[in-house]
Amino acid sequence: MKSFFLFFIFLILLAGCSNKNAFKDFKMSKEQELSVSSLQSSKVVSDKGEISGVFSAIYLNDVYPELYNDNDYFFVYMYVKKSPQHEPNLKLNSKPPVKLQELPKDNKFSHLALTKSDWNRYYIATFSKDNNDSISLVFESGQSSSAVLKYQKGEQ
């Protein structure tokens, strides 16, 4: 009888936790799912081969095709050690952006980013529409440069 009573209490305690599980935190909106598949990151490597930061971008044309379709748009966030305070040097298929706007840490795209940090700098980069199916986004900063981020248009 004593063991039955202990077993019964154990079952009651276990049943109290059953409405919570780890999968409740994995519910994402359609935009978040598309941003995860569009997100690409690259290490920023110095000429000496040292890692000096991280550069990440989300191709917004795939995430919000109804809003961003007249040009090529990227939500860019990066951390670069000893970064100069001027805007980053971004190029899409060797062309500079037509507009590069720095954003605050909490912005309308921050829910798309997997990480938020006070150290990161956030931008929306607008490039003239490129008719190629494959596009390459490059970040350069002084003595450091990152690898090219390659996107296929209409992959979603």
C-alpha positions as CSV (number, residue, x, y, z in Angstrom):
1,M,0.0,0.0,0.0
2,K,2.9,2.4,0.8
3,S,4.5,1.8,-2.5
4,F,1.2,2.3,-4.3
5,F,0.7,5.6,-2.6
6,L,4.3,6.8,-3.6
7,F,3.7,5.6,-7.2
8,F,0.4,7.5,-7.3
9,I,2.0,10.8,-6.0
10,F,4.8,10.3,-8.6
11,L,2.2,10.0,-11.4
12,I,0.3,13.1,-10.2
13,L,3.6,15.1,-10.3
14,L,4.4,13.8,-13.7
15,A,1.0,14.6,-15.1
16,G,1.2,18.2,-13.9
17,C,4.1,18.8,-16.4
18,S,2.4,17.1,-19.4
19,N,0.9,20.3,-20.9
20,K,4.3,21.8,-21.5
21,N,6.9,20.4,-23.8
22,A,9.9,21.5,-25.8
23,F,8.1,21.7,-29.1
24,K,5.9,24.7,-28.0
25,D,9.0,26.9,-28.6
26,F,9.4,25.7,-32.2
27,K,6.3,27.3,-33.6
28,M,7.4,29.8,-36.3
29,S,5.5,32.1,-38.6
30,K,5.8,31.5,-42.3
31,E,8.2,34.5,-42.6
32,Q,10.4,33.1,-39.9
33,E,10.6,29.7,-41.6
34,L,11.5,31.4,-45.0
35,S,14.1,33.6,-43.3
36,V,15.8,30.5,-41.7
37,S,16.1,28.9,-45.2
38,S,17.3,32.2,-46.6
39,L,19.8,33.1,-43.9
40,Q,23.5,32.7,-44.8
41,S,26.5,33.6,-42.6
42,S,30.2,33.8,-43.2
43,K,33.2,34.4,-41.0
44,V,35.1,37.6,-41.6
45,V,38.7,36.6,-42.1
46,S,41.7,39.0,-42.1
47,D,44.5,38.9,-44.5
48,K,46.5,37.0,-41.9
49,G,43.8,34.3,-41.7
50,E,42.4,35.3,-38.3
51,I,38.7,35.4,-37.8
52,S,37.7,39.0,-37.1
53,G,33.9,38.8,-37.1
54,V,30.7,37.3,-38.5
55,F,28.6,38.6,-41.4
56,S,25.0,37.3,-41.9
57,A,22.3,38.2,-44.5
58,I,18.7,37.3,-45.2
59,Y,17.3,37.8,-48.8
60,L,14.1,39.7,-48.1
61,N,12.7,39.1,-51.6
62,D,12.2,35.4,-50.7
63,V,10.7,36.2,-47.3
64,Y,8.3,39.0,-48.3
65,P,7.9,38.6,-52.0
66,E,4.7,40.8,-52.1
67,L,6.6,43.8,-50.4
68,Y,10.1,43.4,-51.8
69,N,10.0,42.7,-55.5
70,D,11.1,45.9,-57.3
71,N,14.8,45.7,-56.3
72,D,17.0,43.2,-54.4
73,Y,16.7,43.6,-50.6
74,F,18.8,42.1,-47.8
75,F,18.6,42.3,-44.1
76,V,22.2,42.3,-43.0
77,Y,23.7,42.0,-39.6
78,M,27.3,41.7,-38.6
79,Y,29.9,41.9,-35.9
80,V,33.4,42.9,-36.9
81,K,36.2,43.3,-34.3
82,K,37.9,46.7,-34.5
83,S,35.3,47.7,-37.1
84,P,35.5,51.1,-38.6
85,Q,32.5,53.3,-37.7
86,H,31.6,54.0,-41.3
87,E,29.1,51.9,-43.3
88,P,30.2,48.5,-44.5
89,N,31.3,47.9,-48.1
90,L,28.7,45.7,-49.6
91,K,28.4,44.6,-53.2
92,L,25.9,42.5,-55.0
93,N,27.3,40.9,-58.2
94,S,30.1,43.6,-58.0
95,K,27.6,46.5,-57.8
96,P,27.3,48.8,-54.7
97,P,23.9,49.2,-53.0
98,V,21.6,52.0,-54.1
99,K,20.6,52.5,-50.5
100,L,22.1,51.2,-47.2
101,Q,20.3,52.1,-44.0
102,E,21.5,51.3,-40.6
103,L,18.8,49.9,-38.3
104,P,18.5,49.8,-34.5
105,K,18.9,46.5,-32.7
106,D,15.2,46.1,-32.3
107,N,13.7,46.7,-35.8
108,K,10.9,45.3,-38.0
109,F,13.2,42.5,-39.2
110,S,14.8,41.5,-35.8
111,H,12.3,38.7,-35.4
112,L,13.9,37.1,-38.5
113,A,17.4,37.0,-37.0
114,L,18.4,34.0,-35.0
115,T,20.6,36.1,-32.7
116,K,20.3,39.6,-31.4
117,S,23.3,41.3,-29.8
118,D,24.4,44.8,-28.7
119,W,27.6,44.1,-30.6
120,N,26.0,43.5,-34.0
121,R,25.2,46.2,-36.5
122,Y,22.0,45.9,-38.5
123,Y,21.3,47.2,-42.0
124,I,18.8,47.0,-44.8
125,A,20.6,47.0,-48.1
126,T,18.8,47.8,-51.4
127,F,20.4,46.9,-54.7
128,S,19.2,47.5,-58.2
129,K,17.3,44.5,-59.5
130,D,19.6,41.9,-60.9
131,N,18.1,39.7,-63.6
132,N,20.5,36.8,-62.9
133,D,19.1,33.7,-61.2
134,S,22.2,33.5,-59.1
135,I,23.4,36.5,-57.0
136,S,26.5,37.0,-54.9
137,L,26.6,39.3,-51.8
138,V,30.1,40.3,-50.7
139,F,31.1,42.2,-47.5
140,E,34.5,44.0,-47.3
141,S,35.9,45.9,-44.4
142,G,39.4,47.4,-44.5
143,Q,42.0,44.7,-44.1
144,S,39.3,42.0,-43.7
145,S,36.8,40.5,-46.1
146,S,34.3,37.8,-45.8
147,A,33.5,35.0,-48.2
148,V,30.8,35.5,-50.8
149,L,27.2,34.7,-49.8
150,K,25.5,33.1,-52.8
151,Y,21.7,33.1,-53.3
152,Q,19.5,31.5,-55.9
153,K,16.5,33.7,-56.7
154,G,13.1,32.2,-56.3
155,E,14.4,29.2,-54.3
156,Q,11.5,29.4,-51.9
